[in-house]
Amino acid sequence: MKINKDLMDAIMMLAAIILVLITSSDFENMTIKYILMGGLTVVALVSIVFRVIGSKQNEHNSESFH
C-alpha cells in the first residue's frame, strides 16, 4: 500500500490547527472538549506514523531503482 506523504502532511497540519483552536476555546461541557482533544491528538499521531512509514517506503523504492 502506497502512502501519500502530502496527504499525511495535510491531515497532520489540519489536526494540529483544529487542536489549537479547540484548546483555546471555551466549552460549556469540558468532557466534550477533552474527548475532541484526545481524538484529534490520536489523528495527529497516526498521521505522523504514516508519514514516517511513507518516507521509509520512498527511500526503499528509490534504492531499488539504482
PDB file of N, CA, C and O in Angstrom:
ATOM      1  N   MET A   1       0.846  -1.179   0.000  1.00  0.00           N
ATOM      2  CA  MET A   1       0.000   0.000   0.000  1.00  0.00           C
ATOM      3  C   MET A   1       0.885   1.234   0.000  1.00  0.00           C
ATOM      4  O   MET A   1       1.765   1.377   0.849  1.00  0.00           O
ATOM      5  N   LYS A   2       0.650   2.115  -0.947  1.00  0.00           N
ATOM      6  CA  LYS A   2       1.435   3.344  -1.051  1.00  0.00           C
ATOM      7  C   LYS A   2       0.781   4.427  -0.214  1.00  0.00           C
ATOM      8  O   LYS A   2      -0.427   4.651  -0.301  1.00  0.00           O
ATOM      9  N   ILE A   3       1.583   5.096   0.595  1.00  0.00           N
ATOM     10  CA  ILE A   3       1.086   6.165   1.465  1.00  0.00           C
ATOM     11  C   ILE A   3       1.494   7.505   0.859  1.00  0.00           C
ATOM     12  O   ILE A   3       2.671   7.732   0.582  1.00  0.00           O
ATOM     13  N   ASN A   4       0.531   8.380   0.658  1.00  0.00           N
ATOM     14  CA  ASN A   4       0.784   9.688   0.091  1.00  0.00           C
ATOM     15  C   ASN A   4       1.273  10.628   1.199  1.00  0.00           C
ATOM     16  O   ASN A   4       0.531  10.944   2.128  1.00  0.00           O
ATOM     17  N   LYS A   5       2.533  11.070   1.088  1.00  0.00           N
ATOM     18  CA  LYS A   5       3.118  11.920   2.122  1.00  0.00           C
ATOM     19  C   LYS A   5       2.427  13.269   2.206  1.00  0.00           C
ATOM     20  O   LYS A   5       2.253  13.804   3.301  1.00  0.00           O
ATOM     21  N   ASP A   6       2.030  13.828   1.075  1.00  0.00           N
ATOM     22  CA  ASP A   6       1.359  15.134   1.078  1.00  0.00           C
ATOM     23  C   ASP A   6       0.019  15.076   1.810  1.00  0.00           C
ATOM     24  O   ASP A   6      -0.340  16.001   2.538  1.00  0.00           O
ATOM     25  N   LEU A   7      -0.710  13.988   1.612  1.00  0.00           N
ATOM     26  CA  LEU A   7      -1.986  13.829   2.303  1.00  0.00           C
ATOM     27  C   LEU A   7      -1.771  13.710   3.804  1.00  0.00           C
ATOM     28  O   LEU A   7      -2.513  14.304   4.587  1.00  0.00           O
ATOM     29  N   MET A   8      -0.772  12.956   4.209  1.00  0.00           N
ATOM     30  CA  MET A   8      -0.485  12.809   5.636  1.00  0.00           C
ATOM     31  C   MET A   8      -0.039  14.138   6.248  1.00  0.00           C
ATOM     32  O   MET A   8      -0.404  14.454   7.380  1.00  0.00           O
ATOM     33  N   ASP A   9       0.748  14.915   5.501  1.00  0.00           N
ATOM     34  CA  ASP A   9       1.150  16.239   5.985  1.00  0.00           C
ATOM     35  C   ASP A   9      -0.061  17.151   6.172  1.00  0.00           C
ATOM     36  O   ASP A   9      -0.165  17.866   7.168  1.00  0.00           O
ATOM     37  N   ALA A  10      -0.975  17.115   5.200  1.00  0.00           N
ATOM     38  CA  ALA A  10      -2.165  17.968   5.276  1.00  0.00           C
ATOM     39  C   ALA A  10      -3.054  17.568   6.451  1.00  0.00           C
ATOM     40  O   ALA A  10      -3.557  18.432   7.169  1.00  0.00           O
ATOM     41  N   ILE A  11      -3.251  16.271   6.649  1.00  0.00           N
ATOM     42  CA  ILE A  11      -4.076  15.812   7.768  1.00  0.00           C
ATOM     43  C   ILE A  11      -3.431  16.185   9.093  1.00  0.00           C
ATOM     44  O   ILE A  11      -4.118  16.606  10.023  1.00  0.00           O
ATOM     45  N   MET A  12      -2.108  16.032   9.186  1.00  0.00           N
ATOM     46  CA  MET A  12      -1.398  16.350  10.422  1.00  0.00           C
ATOM     47  C   MET A  12      -1.512  17.842  10.742  1.00  0.00           C
ATOM     48  O   MET A  12      -1.778  18.214  11.885  1.00  0.00           O
ATOM     49  N   MET A  13      -1.312  18.690   9.743  1.00  0.00           N
ATOM     50  CA  MET A  13      -1.403  20.136   9.962  1.00  0.00           C
ATOM     51  C   MET A  13      -2.831  20.552  10.326  1.00  0.00           C
ATOM     52  O   MET A  13      -3.031  21.381  11.213  1.00  0.00           O
ATOM     53  N   LEU A  14      -3.804  19.983   9.649  1.00  0.00           N
ATOM     54  CA  LEU A  14      -5.199  20.308   9.935  1.00  0.00           C
ATOM     55  C   LEU A  14      -5.583  19.887  11.343  1.00  0.00           C
ATOM     56  O   LEU A  14      -6.262  20.631  12.051  1.00  0.00           O
ATOM     57  N   ALA A  15      -5.156  18.701  11.754  1.00  0.00           N
ATOM     58  CA  ALA A  15      -5.450  18.235  13.112  1.00  0.00           C
ATOM     59  C   ALA A  15      -4.781  19.135  14.147  1.00  0.00           C
ATOM     60  O   ALA A  15      -5.374  19.434  15.184  1.00  0.00           O
ATOM     61  N   ALA A  16      -3.554  19.567  13.874  1.00  0.00           N
ATOM     62  CA  ALA A  16      -2.853  20.437  14.819  1.00  0.00           C
ATOM     63  C   ALA A  16      -3.530  21.799  14.928  1.00  0.00           C
ATOM     64  O   ALA A  16      -3.652  22.340  16.027  1.00  0.00           O
ATOM     65  N   ILE A  17      -3.968  22.354  13.815  1.00  0.00           N
ATOM     66  CA  ILE A  17      -4.639  23.656  13.820  1.00  0.00           C
ATOM     67  C   ILE A  17      -5.963  23.572  14.578  1.00  0.00           C
ATOM     68  O   ILE A  17      -6.264  24.431  15.407  1.00  0.00           O
ATOM     69  N   ILE A  18      -6.748  22.538  14.294  1.00  0.00           N
ATOM     70  CA  ILE A  18      -8.031  22.380  14.980  1.00  0.00           C
ATOM     71  C   ILE A  18      -7.815  22.123  16.459  1.00  0.00           C
ATOM     72  O   ILE A  18      -8.588  22.602  17.288  1.00  0.00           O
ATOM     73  N   LEU A  19      -6.771  21.372  16.805  1.00  0.00           N
ATOM     74  CA  LEU A  19      -6.459  21.103  18.206  1.00  0.00           C
ATOM     75  C   LEU A  19      -6.147  22.395  18.954  1.00  0.00           C
ATOM     76  O   LEU A  19      -6.589  22.580  20.088  1.00  0.00           O
ATOM     77  N   VAL A  20      -5.395  23.279  18.332  1.00  0.00           N
ATOM     78  CA  VAL A  20      -5.090  24.571  18.957  1.00  0.00           C
ATOM     79  C   VAL A  20      -6.359  25.402  19.117  1.00  0.00           C
ATOM     80  O   VAL A  20      -6.557  26.039  20.152  1.00  0.00           O
ATOM     81  N   LEU A  21      -7.213  25.400  18.109  1.00  0.00           N
ATOM     82  CA  LEU A  21      -8.466  26.162  18.200  1.00  0.00           C
ATOM     83  C   LEU A  21      -9.378  25.623  19.297  1.00  0.00           C
ATOM     84  O   LEU A  21      -9.982  26.399  20.037  1.00  0.00           O
ATOM     85  N   ILE A  22      -9.480  24.310  19.405  1.00  0.00           N
ATOM     86  CA  ILE A  22     -10.319  23.719  20.457  1.00  0.00           C
ATOM     87  C   ILE A  22      -9.743  24.017  21.831  1.00  0.00           C
ATOM     88  O   ILE A  22     -10.481  24.331  22.765  1.00  0.00           O
ATOM     89  N   THR A  23      -8.420  23.919  21.955  1.00  0.00           N
ATOM     90  CA  THR A  23      -7.778  24.157  23.248  1.00  0.00           C
ATOM     91  C   THR A  23      -8.006  25.584  23.734  1.00  0.00           C
ATOM     92  O   THR A  23      -8.193  25.817  24.928  1.00  0.00           O
ATOM     93  N   SER A  24      -7.991  26.532  22.807  1.00  0.00           N
ATOM     94  CA  SER A  24      -8.126  27.930  23.208  1.00  0.00           C
ATOM     95  C   SER A  24      -9.584  28.393  23.304  1.00  0.00           C
ATOM     96  O   SER A  24      -9.839  29.533  23.693  1.00  0.00           O
ATOM     97  N   SER A  25     -10.531  27.538  22.961  1.00  0.00           N
ATOM     98  CA  SER A  25     -11.946  27.903  23.019  1.00  0.00           C
ATOM     99  C   SER A  25     -12.555  27.517  24.355  1.00  0.00           C
ATOM    100  O   SER A  25     -12.089  26.600  25.031  1.00  0.00           O
ATOM    101  N   ASP A  26     -13.610  28.239  24.721  1.00  0.00           N
ATOM    102  CA  ASP A  26     -14.352  27.919  25.935  1.00  0.00           C
ATOM    103  C   ASP A  26     -15.492  26.971  25.596  1.00  0.00           C
ATOM    104  O   ASP A  26     -16.253  27.206  24.657  1.00  0.00           O
ATOM    105  N   PHE A  27     -15.601  25.913  26.361  1.00  0.00           N
ATOM    106  CA  PHE A  27     -16.672  24.938  26.197  1.00  0.00           C
ATOM    107  C   PHE A  27     -17.498  24.912  27.468  1.00  0.00           C
ATOM    108  O   PHE A  27     -16.965  25.057  28.568  1.00  0.00           O
ATOM    109  N   GLU A  28     -18.815  24.725  27.313  1.00  0.00           N
ATOM    110  CA  GLU A  28     -19.663  24.563  28.484  1.00  0.00           C
ATOM    111  C   GLU A  28     -19.445  23.197  29.113  1.00  0.00           C
ATOM    112  O   GLU A  28     -19.449  23.064  30.337  1.00  0.00           O
ATOM    113  N   ASN A  29     -19.254  22.181  28.275  1.00  0.00           N
ATOM    114  CA  ASN A  29     -19.050  20.820  28.749  1.00  0.00           C
ATOM    115  C   ASN A  29     -17.583  20.435  28.519  1.00  0.00           C
ATOM    116  O   ASN A  29     -17.172  20.201  27.383  1.00  0.00           O
ATOM    117  N   MET A  30     -16.816  20.373  29.576  1.00  0.00           N
ATOM    118  CA  MET A  30     -15.381  20.095  29.444  1.00  0.00           C
ATOM    119  C   MET A  30     -15.111  18.663  28.991  1.00  0.00           C
ATOM    120  O   MET A  30     -14.060  18.385  28.413  1.00  0.00           O
ATOM    121  N   THR A  31     -16.047  17.757  29.247  1.00  0.00           N
ATOM    122  CA  THR A  31     -15.858  16.374  28.812  1.00  0.00           C
ATOM    123  C   THR A  31     -15.799  16.294  27.290  1.00  0.00           C
ATOM    124  O   THR A  31     -14.962  15.578  26.741  1.00  0.00           O
ATOM    125  N   ILE A  32     -16.667  17.009  26.616  1.00  0.00           N
ATOM    126  CA  ILE A  32     -16.662  17.030  25.156  1.00  0.00           C
ATOM    127  C   ILE A  32     -15.360  17.624  24.645  1.00  0.00           C
ATOM    128  O   ILE A  32     -14.791  17.131  23.671  1.00  0.00           O
ATOM    129  N   LYS A  33     -14.889  18.669  25.287  1.00  0.00           N
ATOM    130  CA  LYS A  33     -13.633  19.300  24.891  1.00  0.00           C
ATOM    131  C   LYS A  33     -12.485  18.305  25.008  1.00  0.00           C
ATOM    132  O   LYS A  33     -11.653  18.211  24.106  1.00  0.00           O
ATOM    133  N   TYR A  34     -12.432  17.564  26.108  1.00  0.00           N
ATOM    134  CA  TYR A  34     -11.352  16.597  26.306  1.00  0.00           C
ATOM    135  C   TYR A  34     -11.449  15.434  25.323  1.00  0.00           C
ATOM    136  O   TYR A  34     -10.428  14.928  24.857  1.00  0.00           O
ATOM    137  N   ILE A  35     -12.656  15.011  25.010  1.00  0.00           N
ATOM    138  CA  ILE A  35     -12.838  13.940  24.019  1.00  0.00           C
ATOM    139  C   ILE A  35     -12.367  14.397  22.647  1.00  0.00           C
ATOM    140  O   ILE A  35     -11.668  13.658  21.953  1.00  0.00           O
ATOM    141  N   LEU A  36     -12.744  15.614  22.249  1.00  0.00           N
ATOM    142  CA  LEU A  36     -12.302  16.150  20.962  1.00  0.00           C
ATOM    143  C   LEU A  36     -10.787  16.311  20.911  1.00  0.00           C
ATOM    144  O   LEU A  36     -10.155  15.981  19.908  1.00  0.00           O
ATOM    145  N   MET A  37     -10.215  16.814  21.985  1.00  0.00           N
ATOM    146  CA  MET A  37      -8.763  16.987  22.031  1.00  0.00           C
ATOM    147  C   MET A  37      -8.047  15.636  21.956  1.00  0.00           C
ATOM    148  O   MET A  37      -7.035  15.510  21.266  1.00  0.00           O
ATOM    149  N   GLY A  38      -8.558  14.644  22.650  1.00  0.00           N
ATOM    150  CA  GLY A  38      -7.957  13.312  22.600  1.00  0.00           C
ATOM    151  C   GLY A  38      -8.063  12.691  21.219  1.00  0.00           C
ATOM    152  O   GLY A  38      -7.105  12.097  20.724  1.00  0.00           O
ATOM    153  N   GLY A  39      -9.218  12.826  20.602  1.00  0.00           N
ATOM    154  CA  GLY A  39      -9.409  12.289  19.258  1.00  0.00           C
ATOM    155  C   GLY A  39      -8.492  12.938  18.238  1.00  0.00           C
ATOM    156  O   GLY A  39      -7.894  12.253  17.409  1.00  0.00           O
ATOM    157  N   LEU A  40      -8.382  14.248  18.297  1.00  0.00           N
ATOM    158  CA  LEU A  40      -7.507  14.943  17.352  1.00  0.00           C
ATOM    159  C   LEU A  40      -6.035  14.644  17.617  1.00  0.00           C
ATOM    160  O   LEU A  40      -5.229  14.615  16.687  1.00  0.00           O
ATOM    161  N   THR A  41      -5.687  14.424  18.868  1.00  0.00           N
ATOM    162  CA  THR A  41      -4.312  14.036  19.178  1.00  0.00           C
ATOM    163  C   THR A  41      -3.995  12.682  18.569  1.00  0.00           C
ATOM    164  O   THR A  41      -2.910  12.480  18.025  1.00  0.00           O
ATOM    165  N   VAL A  42      -4.941  11.751  18.658  1.00  0.00           N
ATOM    166  CA  VAL A  42      -4.743  10.436  18.055  1.00  0.00           C
ATOM    167  C   VAL A  42      -4.609  10.561  16.535  1.00  0.00           C
ATOM    168  O   VAL A  42      -3.744   9.921  15.937  1.00  0.00           O
ATOM    169  N   VAL A  43      -5.456  11.377  15.912  1.00  0.00           N
ATOM    170  CA  VAL A  43      -5.376  11.583  14.453  1.00  0.00           C
ATOM    171  C   VAL A  43      -4.015  12.156  14.061  1.00  0.00           C
ATOM    172  O   VAL A  43      -3.409  11.712  13.086  1.00  0.00           O
ATOM    173  N   ALA A  44      -3.538  13.141  14.822  1.00  0.00           N
ATOM    174  CA  ALA A  44      -2.238  13.745  14.518  1.00  0.00           C
ATOM    175  C   ALA A  44      -1.113  12.728  14.684  1.00  0.00           C
ATOM    176  O   ALA A  44      -0.211  12.665  13.848  1.00  0.00           O
ATOM    177  N   LEU A  45      -1.155  11.938  15.742  1.00  0.00           N
ATOM    178  CA  LEU A  45      -0.100  10.942  15.960  1.00  0.00           C
ATOM    179  C   LEU A  45      -0.115   9.846  14.896  1.00  0.00           C
ATOM    180  O   LEU A  45       0.941   9.409  14.438  1.00  0.00           O
ATOM    181  N   VAL A  46      -1.301   9.404  14.505  1.00  0.00           N
ATOM    182  CA  VAL A  46      -1.399   8.385  13.459  1.00  0.00           C
ATOM    183  C   VAL A  46      -0.884   8.931  12.135  1.00  0.00           C
ATOM    184  O   VAL A  46      -0.210   8.219  11.391  1.00  0.00           O
ATOM    185  N   SER A  47      -1.194  10.188  11.833  1.00  0.00           N
ATOM    186  CA  SER A  47      -0.699  10.764  10.580  1.00  0.00           C
ATOM    187  C   SER A  47       0.820  10.909  10.609  1.00  0.00           C
ATOM    188  O   SER A  47       1.467  10.767   9.572  1.00  0.00           O
ATOM    189  N   ILE A  48       1.400  11.188  11.773  1.00  0.00           N
ATOM    190  CA  ILE A  48       2.858  11.248  11.882  1.00  0.00           C
ATOM    191  C   ILE A  48       3.465   9.870  11.625  1.00  0.00           C
ATOM    192  O   ILE A  48       4.470   9.749  10.925  1.00  0.00           O
ATOM    193  N   VAL A  49       2.846   8.832  12.197  1.00  0.00           N
ATOM    194  CA  VAL A  49       3.346   7.465  11.990  1.00  0.00           C
ATOM    195  C   VAL A  49       3.267   7.092  10.517  1.00  0.00           C
ATOM    196  O   VAL A  49       4.222   6.546   9.964  1.00  0.00           O
ATOM    197  N   PHE A  50       2.132   7.383   9.873  1.00  0.00           N
ATOM    198  CA  PHE A  50       2.001   7.082   8.451  1.00  0.00           C
ATOM    199  C   PHE A  50       2.970   7.900   7.609  1.00  0.00           C
ATOM    200  O   PHE A  50       3.459   7.420   6.586  1.00  0.00           O
ATOM    201  N   ARG A  51       3.248   9.109   8.022  1.00  0.00           N
ATOM    202  CA  ARG A  51       4.214   9.958   7.301  1.00  0.00           C
ATOM    203  C   ARG A  51       5.602   9.337   7.356  1.00  0.00           C
ATOM    204  O   ARG A  51       6.313   9.314   6.351  1.00  0.00           O
ATOM    205  N   VAL A  52       5.989   8.835   8.521  1.00  0.00           N
ATOM    206  CA  VAL A  52       7.297   8.188   8.663  1.00  0.00           C
ATOM    207  C   VAL A  52       7.353   6.910   7.830  1.00  0.00           C
ATOM    208  O   VAL A  52       8.355   6.641   7.168  1.00  0.00           O
ATOM    209  N   ILE A  53       6.280   6.123   7.861  1.00  0.00           N
ATOM    210  CA  ILE A  53       6.229   4.903   7.061  1.00  0.00           C
ATOM    211  C   ILE A  53       6.313   5.245   5.581  1.00  0.00           C
ATOM    212  O   ILE A  53       7.006   4.564   4.825  1.00  0.00           O
ATOM    213  N   GLY A  54       5.611   6.297   5.158  1.00  0.00           N
ATOM    214  CA  GLY A  54       5.645   6.714   3.756  1.00  0.00           C
ATOM    215  C   GLY A  54       7.020   7.163   3.319  1.00  0.00           C
ATOM    216  O   GLY A  54       7.433   6.877   2.195  1.00  0.00           O
ATOM    217  N   SER A  55       7.738   7.861   4.181  1.00  0.00           N
ATOM    218  CA  SER A  55       9.086   8.303   3.799  1.00  0.00           C
ATOM    219  C   SER A  55      10.037   7.119   3.722  1.00  0.00           C
ATOM    220  O   SER A  55      10.935   7.105   2.879  1.00  0.00           O
ATOM    221  N   LYS A  56       9.855   6.118   4.594  1.00  0.00           N
ATOM    222  CA  LYS A  56      10.688   4.912   4.514  1.00  0.00           C
ATOM    223  C   LYS A  56      10.385   4.119   3.254  1.00  0.00           C
ATOM    224  O   LYS A  56      11.288   3.533   2.658  1.00  0.00           O
ATOM    225  N   GLN A  57       9.121   4.095   2.843  1.00  0.00           N
ATOM    226  CA  GLN A  57       8.757   3.423   1.600  1.00  0.00           C
ATOM    227  C   GLN A  57       9.416   4.112   0.407  1.00  0.00           C
ATOM    228  O   GLN A  57       9.895   3.445  -0.510  1.00  0.00           O
ATOM    229  N   ASN A  58       9.442   5.436   0.417  1.00  0.00           N
ATOM    230  CA  ASN A  58      10.085   6.178  -0.668  1.00  0.00           C
ATOM    231  C   ASN A  58      11.567   5.893  -0.719  1.00  0.00           C
ATOM    232  O   ASN A  58      12.122   5.716  -1.803  1.00  0.00           O
ATOM    233  N   GLU A  59      12.227   5.844   0.435  1.00  0.00           N
ATOM    234  CA  GLU A  59      13.652   5.543   0.466  1.00  0.00           C
ATOM    235  C   GLU A  59      13.904   4.148  -0.067  1.00  0.00           C
ATOM    236  O   GLU A  59      14.855   3.939  -0.821  1.00  0.00           O
ATOM    237  N   HIS A  60      13.073   3.191   0.307  1.00  0.00           N
ATOM    238  CA  HIS A  60      13.238   1.819  -0.141  1.00  0.00           C
ATOM    239  C   HIS A  60      13.013   1.725  -1.640  1.00  0.00           C
ATOM    240  O   HIS A  60      13.765   1.041  -2.334  1.00  0.00           O
ATOM    241  N   ASN A  61      11.988   2.401  -2.151  1.00  0.00           N
ATOM    242  CA  ASN A  61      11.704   2.365  -3.594  1.00  0.00           C
ATOM    243  C   ASN A  61      12.783   3.039  -4.410  1.00  0.00           C
ATOM    244  O   ASN A  61      13.118   2.561  -5.493  1.00  0.00           O
ATOM    245  N   SER A  62      13.337   4.137  -3.921  1.00  0.00           N
ATOM    246  CA  SER A  62      14.379   4.842  -4.665  1.00  0.00           C
ATOM    247  C   SER A  62      15.673   4.045  -4.672  1.00  0.00           C
ATOM    248  O   SER A  62      16.425   4.121  -5.643  1.00  0.00           O
ATOM    249  N   GLU A  63      15.962   3.276  -3.614  1.00  0.00           N
ATOM    250  CA  GLU A  63      17.157   2.437  -3.595  1.00  0.00           C
ATOM    251  C   GLU A  63      17.023   1.260  -4.546  1.00  0.00           C
ATOM    252  O   GLU A  63      18.019   0.830  -5.126  1.00  0.00           O
ATOM    253  N   SER A  64      15.834   0.733  -4.719  1.00  0.00           N
ATOM    254  CA  SER A  64      15.658  -0.430  -5.576  1.00  0.00           C
ATOM    255  C   SER A  64      15.798  -0.059  -7.053  1.00  0.00           C
ATOM    256  O   SER A  64      16.054  -0.939  -7.876  1.00  0.00           O
ATOM    257  N   PHE A  65      15.639   1.216  -7.412  1.00  0.00           N
ATOM    258  CA  PHE A  65      15.779   1.620  -8.795  1.00  0.00           C
ATOM    259  C   PHE A  65      17.228   1.805  -9.202  1.00  0.00           C
ATOM    260  O   PHE A  65      17.528   1.791 -10.396  1.00  0.00           O
ATOM    261  N   HIS A  66      18.143   1.978  -8.247  1.00  0.00           N
ATOM    262  CA  HIS A  66      19.562   2.231  -8.580  1.00  0.00           C
ATOM    263  C   HIS A  66      20.333   0.975  -8.675  1.00  0.00           C
ATOM    264  O   HIS A  66      21.533   1.007  -8.946  1.00  0.00           O
TER     265      HIS A  66
END
